[in-house]
Amino acid sequence: MLWTVSYPEAPRQESVGRWGCGRLVSLLLPWILLVVPGCRQQGLIEASPDIREAAESPSESVDAGMAWGLVGRITAPRLPGGAPPRGEACAGGSPLDSWRVGPERGLADVVVEARLVSKHPSAAGRVVSHQKGETEVLELRIADCRFQPRVSVVPRNTVLRAGHDDPGLHTFHLYRGAADERERSLQNIAVPPGGPPVEWGLELSSRLHVRSDHLEWMEGWIVVTDHPAAITDEQGRFAMPHLDPGEWEVVLWHERLGEYRAFVSVPPDGPASLYTEFPLPP
């Protein structure tokens, strides 16, 4: 699935043969997403009216003074038969939350990664680090019969700190891959009751599925990446500051919908924007 966003002075787009239509060049204002009708047979989806309306109003969570970067909003597709049922994780416990959609169809927990394709000439020689100098720590806990947070995105070499306050033993079983792929067990972290949290280094860039060996409904996801990344909030919004001006491949991933990709051009004088509905998997 392919979207293309560009600006009047963006660098020349290169064709990408395996998508058929390639990277289509459109001249857009910063808050408008244009879909080229001629590629609809290749899987492109027109932006719905509510997405266009959202695109005309920048997110309140975005810093208006952000010099360059990427901002946007991802909305949920309309599922055949309506939204999936929200079963309870345990008797009287919290509902399962693999499908969190706001009142205006904003889709939460979409992981957004930006992968640099080519820099704009104005950014030549500039080096921007997207990782902090100190080691980051991801606190993953079991509470209310579920992993919290359910979905996280972290830089490589983050330390996972797993813990809980329950009276019994819990496991944080990490698998590489995704639900629609063949998963491989990577590490099984056992945390005894009353003990301190257990730490483990996330040294590989990968998409990790976290499961419990005892409670089948308990699962979560950790995306470990070397690229700039963000995760959408309850309204489907995200902001990714300090991306170099140039062309970027944006990879979107959601645990129920899978993955699809977009291409954006970040201009030298302000952030690019990506407002789109996450398509249903084929």
N, C-alpha and C positions, 0 to 999 in steps of 0.2 A: 504494500500500500504506500503511495507516494504523494506527498504534497510539496509544492515549491513556493517559497516566499522570496522575493527579491526587491531591490530598490533601484532607482534610476541610475546610480553610479556604481552599482555592484560589479564585481569582476565578472569576466566572461564565464558563462556556465558551460561545463563540459558534459557531453552526452554520457549516459550510463546505459549500455545496451541491454543489460539483463532486466531492466524494468520496461522495456518496450518504448515508452514515451520519453525516457530520459529525464533529465532535469529541465523542466519547462520554465522558460523565463517570462515573468510577468512584471509589469511596472506597477507597483502598489504603493499606497500610502501606508505609514507604519502600522495602522490599526485595522487594516483590511486584508482578508485572506481571499485570494482568487483561485478558483479551480477552473482549469481549462476543459471545456465540455468535450473536446475531441478525444480526450483520454478517458472518458467515463467507462469505456469498455475494458480499460486496463485496471479498473478497480478504484478509481478516484471517486470521492463522494463530495457532492456540493455542500457548502456550508449552509446549515439551516438558518432560518430567519433569526432565531434567538441567539445563535452564535454570532451572526453579523451584528446584532444589536450589542452583544457583549463586547465585540471587537471595537466598537466605536467608543467605549468607555474604558479607559485603562483601569486595571485592578487597583483598589485602594491600598493593597499591601505593597505596591511597587513604589520604590523611591523615585520621585519625579526627577531627581537630579542625577540619576544613574547615567553615566556617560555612555557606556556600551554594555551590552549584555543581551539577554533573551527573557522575555516575559510572555505569559500566555494563560490560557484557560482550556482545560480539556473537559468535554461533556460526555455523558454516557449515551450509548446507543439505546434505542427502544428495543427491548428484548421481545421476541415472539412469546406471547403468553404472559407478558408482564414481568415484573421484577421477581427474582428467585425468592423462595420462602426463607425467612430468617429463623432457623431453628435455634433452640437454646443449647448452650454448650454443656450445661449440667442443670440438675433440678433446681429451679429458682435462680439460675445463674444468668450471666450476660448473654445476649444473643450473638450468634456468629456474625462477623462483620467483614466478610470477603467481598461484599458488594455495598459500598457506602456511596450513596447518591444524594445530593442536596435537593432542595425544593425546585431549583432552576436547572436540574440535571447535571450539576457539577460533579465530576467523578473524582473521588478521593483516592489516595494511595496509588497513583500512577507514577512510576519512576521515569524521570526524564534525564537522559544522558546526552551530552553534546560532544561530538567527535570532530575535531578540526580537519577540514579538507584542504583549505588553502587560506593564507592570510591576505588581507587587503594590503596594498603597497604602503599605506600609512602606518601599518603595524610592523613593518620590517625591522628586525633587530630587537623588538621588544619581547621580553620574556615575562610571562605572568604565571605565578605559581598558584594552583588551585588547591593545594594542600597546606595545612597549617604546619608550622615548624615543630610543634610538639605532637606526640602520639595521641590520637583521639581514642576515646573509650565509648563503646556502645553498651548501655545498660539494658539488658534484656531480662525481664522478670516474668514470672508466672503469677497472675492475680486474677480473680474472678473466673477461673477455669479457662484461661487463655494466655497466650504470649502477648506481652505488651512492651514495646509497640509491635503490632502485627507485621508491618512492612517498614523496612529501613533501607536507606542507601548511604554507604560510607566509603571513604577512601581506603585503598589497600593499606595493610599494616595497622589497621584499627584493632584495638584490643576489645574482644567480646567479653563482657562481664555478666555471667549468668547467675541468677539467684531467685529465691522464693522464700516465703514465710509459712508455707504449709507444713503440717506435721509429718508428712510422708516424703519418701524419696521421689525426685522428679528427674527426668532426663531431657536434655536439649540435644536431639539427634540431628546433626547437620548432614544434608545431602547436596551434592552438586547436581545442577540441572534444573529442569522445570517440570511441572506436573504433566506436560504433554511430551516429555522426553524420557529417556531411560536414565533414571537417577542413580548416582553412585554414593554410597555411604562415605563421608569424609571424616567425621569425628562424632563420637557420642559422649557428651558431657553429662556426668551424673552429679547431681547436687543433693547431698543428704539433708535431712531436716535439721534445722537449728545451726547449720554450719555456715561459714562465710561464702560469699559468691566465688564461683570458679572462673578463672580467666583463661582465654585462649586467643592466640593471635590469628587474625584474618589476613594471611599472607598472599592469597591467590585472588586475582580478579575473577569473579565468578558470581553466578546467581545461586544463592543457597536457600534450600527449603529446610525449614526447622520443624521437626516433628517431635511428638511425645511417644515414647514406646508403650505408655500405659493408657493414654487417653486419645482415642483415634480422631476426635474432632479438633484436637489442639494442634495448630500449625501456624507458622509464620514464614516470613521471607526476609532475607538480607541480601541486598545487591552490593557487591564489593567491586569498586571500579577505580581505574586510573584517570578517568575523564571527569570534567565538571559535571555535576549532577544535582538534581533537586527532586522533590516529591510533592505531588499536588495536595492541597489542603481540602477542607470539607466542602469548599465551593469549587473545587477543580482548578484553583489558581496555582501558579508557580512563578518564581523569579530566580533567574540565574545571572547574577551580576559579573562584571569583569571578564566577559568573553572578548577575545581579540576581534577587531573588525575583520571580516572575511566570510568565507563559506563554511558552513557547519552541517554535518549530518546529525539529525536529532533522532534518537532511538527512544520510543515510548514503550513501556511494558506495564501490563496489569495482570494480576494472577489469574483472572477469569477470561480475559480477552486475548492474552498473548502479547505479541510484539508487532509494531509496525513503525515505519521510518518516514521522516520528512527531511527536506533540505531547506535551510534558511540562509539568508545573507545578513550578517550584522553590519550595519553602516558605521562609518567612523564617528558620526555625530549623535548617536543615540541608540537605544536598544531596538532590536528586532522584536517582532511579536508572532506568536503562533496560537491561533484560536481554532480549534477543530473538534469534531466529534470523533471519538474513538470508534472505528468500524468494528462490526461483528466479524469474528473469524470465519474463513470460508468453510 
